[in-house]
Amino acid sequence: MAMTMFTPAITRSKEILAQKSSQVVFKLVPDISAGKQADRKFFATFVSAVGIAGLLFLLFINTLLAQDAFELTHLNFEAKMVSDQREAIAREIDRQASPEALARTALALGMKPSQTPTFLNLDQIALSQGSLSNG
């Protein structure tokens, strides 16, 4: 008999529990009214602005890369020109250092070719210096 006395209280507490839990759930979900709803026009404007800013940034980066590519091409051209000049100078040095060119230059300076060339034997010089240092 004691349990039957609590039946209306249990039923009423279930109703109170359901009301309280629905209130908690409704507090988690914001109240959507006509004035507070996000505007689609604002969202479309925001997405468009972000897209345009991204495209402008890509255009800026692409321009910088193209400018660097032109500069790199110009520097490669200059490096080739310097290399060609270096090769031309090396050929000119080789031409002026050839035995025929040295002979012509010596004759132009008034030097005469030797009739009796003297050759040095460096082996004998090294042996004589070695014997001098030992004795």
Backbone torsions as a table, in degrees:
resi	resn	phi	psi	omega
1	MET	NA	-26.6	-179.2
2	ALA	-68.8	-33.6	-179.4
3	MET	-70.0	-36.3	-179.0
4	THR	-67.8	-21.7	178.5
5	MET	-73.5	-29.4	-177.7
6	PHE	-87.1	-6.0	-176.0
7	THR	-59.7	-47.2	178.4
8	PRO	-63.9	-34.2	-179.4
9	ALA	-69.6	-38.0	-179.9
10	ILE	-68.5	-41.5	179.3
11	THR	-64.5	-42.9	179.3
12	ARG	-66.6	-37.9	179.2
13	SER	-68.9	-31.1	175.5
14	LYS	-65.6	-39.4	178.3
15	GLU	-66.1	-43.0	179.1
16	ILE	-63.8	-41.2	179.0
17	LEU	-63.4	-40.7	179.0
18	ALA	-65.8	-41.0	179.0
19	GLN	-65.3	-43.9	-178.5
20	LYS	-65.9	-41.6	-179.1
21	SER	-68.2	-36.3	177.4
22	SER	-68.4	-33.9	176.9
23	GLN	-65.9	-39.9	178.7
24	VAL	-64.7	-43.5	179.4
25	VAL	-63.3	-41.6	-179.7
26	PHE	-68.2	-26.7	176.2
27	LYS	-71.3	-29.6	177.7
28	LEU	-71.3	-36.8	179.7
29	VAL	-92.3	126.8	-178.4
30	PRO	-68.3	153.9	179.1
31	ASP	-73.6	117.6	-177.9
32	ILE	-96.6	107.8	176.4
33	SER	-119.0	169.1	-174.9
34	ALA	-63.3	-34.4	-177.1
35	GLY	-77.8	-26.2	-174.5
36	LYS	-98.7	-3.9	-177.4
37	GLN	-71.0	141.0	179.9
38	ALA	-64.8	138.5	-177.4
39	ASP	-85.4	133.0	-179.5
40	ARG	-67.8	-31.4	179.4
41	LYS	-65.2	-41.1	178.1
42	PHE	-62.8	-43.6	-179.9
43	PHE	-63.9	-43.8	179.7
44	ALA	-63.9	-39.7	177.7
45	THR	-64.6	-43.3	179.6
46	PHE	-62.6	-47.7	-179.8
47	VAL	-63.6	-40.0	178.4
48	SER	-64.2	-42.4	179.9
49	ALA	-63.9	-42.6	178.1
50	VAL	-64.4	-40.9	178.1
51	GLY	-64.0	-44.2	179.5
52	ILE	-65.4	-41.5	177.8
53	ALA	-62.4	-40.5	177.3
54	GLY	-63.7	-42.8	178.5
55	LEU	-64.6	-41.0	177.3
56	LEU	-64.1	-38.1	177.3
57	PHE	-64.5	-43.1	177.1
58	LEU	-63.6	-38.8	177.5
59	LEU	-63.4	-41.5	178.9
60	PHE	-63.0	-45.7	179.8
61	ILE	-64.7	-41.6	179.1
62	ASN	-62.6	-39.5	177.8
63	THR	-63.6	-43.1	178.4
64	LEU	-63.0	-41.5	179.1
65	LEU	-65.5	-39.4	178.3
66	ALA	-65.6	-40.4	178.2
67	GLN	-62.6	-42.2	177.9
68	ASP	-65.6	-34.5	178.6
69	ALA	-66.5	-40.8	176.9
70	PHE	-63.7	-42.4	179.5
71	GLU	-64.9	-39.9	178.0
72	LEU	-63.6	-41.2	177.0
73	THR	-62.1	-43.1	178.6
74	HIS	-63.4	-42.3	179.2
75	LEU	-66.7	-37.1	175.9
76	ASN	-63.9	-39.6	177.6
77	PHE	-63.2	-44.0	178.4
78	GLU	-63.9	-39.4	178.6
79	ALA	-63.3	-38.4	177.7
80	LYS	-66.2	-40.8	178.7
81	MET	-63.0	-43.4	179.3
82	VAL	-64.6	-39.8	178.2
83	SER	-64.1	-41.8	177.4
84	ASP	-63.7	-41.6	178.0
85	GLN	-63.7	-40.9	179.1
86	ARG	-62.7	-41.5	178.0
87	GLU	-65.3	-39.3	178.9
88	ALA	-64.6	-40.5	178.6
89	ILE	-66.3	-41.5	178.7
90	ALA	-63.5	-40.0	177.1
91	ARG	-64.4	-39.4	179.4
92	GLU	-66.2	-39.9	177.5
93	ILE	-64.4	-43.6	178.3
94	ASP	-62.6	-38.6	179.4
95	ARG	-66.3	-43.1	-178.9
96	GLN	-73.8	-23.1	-179.3
97	ALA	-91.8	2.3	179.5
98	SER	-69.4	153.0	-178.9
99	PRO	-59.1	-37.2	179.6
100	GLU	-64.8	-43.4	179.9
101	ALA	-67.1	-38.2	177.7
102	LEU	-65.6	-38.0	178.6
103	ALA	-66.1	-42.7	178.0
104	ARG	-62.7	-41.9	179.9
105	THR	-65.5	-40.8	178.8
106	ALA	-63.9	-42.6	177.5
107	LEU	-64.2	-37.8	179.3
108	ALA	-66.1	-29.4	178.6
109	LEU	-83.9	-4.5	177.7
110	GLY	96.0	10.8	177.9
111	MET	-80.1	151.2	-179.5
112	LYS	-116.8	144.2	178.0
113	PRO	-68.8	146.7	-179.1
114	SER	-76.0	137.2	178.3
115	GLN	-84.9	-29.7	178.2
116	THR	-124.0	90.4	-179.6
117	PRO	-68.6	143.5	177.9
118	THR	-113.9	127.3	-179.4
119	PHE	-108.0	139.4	178.7
120	LEU	-92.8	134.8	173.5
121	ASN	-99.8	103.8	-174.7
122	LEU	-70.9	-23.6	177.7
123	ASP	-64.8	-42.3	-179.9
124	GLN	-68.1	-36.5	178.7
125	ILE	-66.0	-40.4	-179.5
126	ALA	-67.8	-38.3	178.3
127	LEU	-66.4	-41.0	-179.0
128	SER	-68.9	-35.2	177.5
129	GLN	-70.5	-34.2	177.8
130	GLY	-66.6	-39.2	179.3
131	SER	-71.3	-30.1	177.5
132	LEU	-70.6	-37.7	-178.5
133	SER	-74.3	-28.9	179.6
134	ASN	-77.7	-32.1	-172.4
135	GLY	-104.4	NA	NA
